Amino acid sequence: MQRTLGMTTLALFLTVACGGGRDIDVQQMADGALDSVALGDKVDAHYDRDDKVVRLSGTVATATERDNAAQAVEKSVGPHAQVANEIVVEGPHADAADDMDDGIEERFENLLANTENLKNLDVDVRVENGVVTLSGDVPSEQDRASIEGMARAIPGVRDIVNSLKVNADAARARRQ
């Protein structure tokens, strides 16, 4: 009896200590991390629950501020989400970022369309300040890695957020 009561108490304690079974609030963690490095007023965090990605956007004065924001959020959210650092640094190159992003996206789409074993896959690409986000379904882990490598090789790409999911149904779509 005492042993059962002790095990029940331990289980209840662990449940409460680990958040009571509630979802972890990644958005709140990201916002708090930005506030902790005094960048909450310059940088916005948007959590995409489906892709498990925190997108950082906004404009800062230096590359150090951009890096500090990303590092703080990465440390805060840990394994719960990837961080896409899409923050723009003020200066003469800030205006060129959109043109560069359009070029990266166009280059990726051309590469994908001209790669025989990948061209019929439904892969979405988003480019923001040199950060490429890949999403959609692919038939294998090898295809997932190939597509990421293809994107990584494009000049101007700073980072990749690979949210591609391996799905057997994608293999059937490729054959059609």
N, C-alpha and C positions, 0 to 999 in steps of 0.2 A: 504494500500500500504506500509506504513512504517513498519507495523507489519510483513508483508510478507518478506520485505527486511531484517528486523532484524532477522527473523527466518532463512532465507537463509544464512546470514552472520554467524550466530551461527553454523549452520550445516557445513558450509565450514571450520570454525575455528576448530570444533571438529574433522573433517576428517583429517585435516593437523596435529593437535596436537596428534592424535592417530596413526600416521604413514602413513597417506594418503591412507589407505586401503591396504598397502603393507603387505606381509608376514613378520613376525618378524624373524630376522636372529638369530636363536638360536645358530648356530655355532659361529658367531661373538661374541655373548654375552658370550659364554663359554670361547672362546679364551681370550677375554678381562678380564674375571674374573681370569683366571690363571695368566695372566700378572700382574694383580693388587696385587697378593700375591707372586710375583716373582718366580712362578713355571712354567711359560710358556716354559722354556727351558728344563724342566725335564718331564713334563706331557703333553700328547696330548689329545685333545678332539675330538671325532668323533660323529657327530650328525646323527642318523638314523631317517630320516623324517617319514618313514612308521610306526615305532614303537614308535616314539616320545621319544627317549632315547638318552642321551648324554653319551657315553662310555669314561671314563677316563682311560688312559693307560700310562705306563712309569714306571720308577724306581726312588724312592726317598730314602733319607737317614734315615728318621724317620717316625714313625706312625703319629706323629703330622703333618708333611708335607702332608702326604696322606690325613688326615682328613681336613686340611686347604684347600687343593685343592677342595675336594668334597663340603665342606661348601660354599666356594666362588662361585662355579658353581651353586649349588642348589639355593643360594640366587639370583644369576644373572638371571637364566632361569625361576625361579619361577614356575608357573603352566603350563608353555609351554612344559616342558619335564621332564621325570624322569632322575635321574643321577645314572649310574652304575659305582661305584668306583672300578675299576679293577686294580688299581695302586699297584705295588709290592714294598715292603719295603726291602732295601738291608739287607743282613745278611744271616746267615746259613740256614734259613727256606725258602729263596727265591727259591732255586733249587727244593725244595719239593713241591712247589705250583702246578706244572703241574701234578705230580703224584696224588696229592690230588684232583685236578679238574677232572681227569680221573675217579677216584673212585667215586666221587659225581655223575658224569654223568651216570656211569654204574649202581650205586645204584638206581638212579631215574628211569632209563629206566626199570630196573627189577621190581620196585614197580608198575610202570604204567602198565607194561605187565601182572602183576599178580593181578590187581584190576579189577574185573569182569565188572563193569559198566563203566570203563574208558579205558580199554585195546585197543579198536578199534578206539580211537580218534587219530587224526593226530596232536600230540603235539611235537614241536621241543624244545630241550633244549640246551642251551649253557652255559658252565661254564668257568669262567675266574677269577682266584685268589679268589675263594670262592663265587663269585657273580653268581647266577643262573638266566639266562634269559629264560623265557618261552614264546613261541609264537605259534600261530596256532589258530584254531577255535574250540570252544566247544559249546555244545547245551544249556547250562544254566549257570547262575551266580553261582549256587551251585557247578557245576562241576569245574568252574574256581577257586572257593575258595578251593575246595577239593584238586585240583592239586597243588595249591600254598602251602597249608598246608603240603602236602606230601613232597614237596621239602624242605620246611622250617625245617622239622623234621630230615633231614639228617645231621649227624655230619659233621662239617667243613663248612657248608653253612653260609656265613657272611651276605648275603643280597639277596633279590629276586627282580627281575624286572619282573612283571607280565604283559606281553603284549598279553595275551590270549584274544581273542575277542569272545563274545557270538554271535552265528550265528545259526539260525534255521536249515540251511542245514547240520550242524554238527550232528544234531539229526538223520537225515536220514542216514548219513555215519556210525553212531554207530550201527544202526540196521542191517547193511549189513554184 
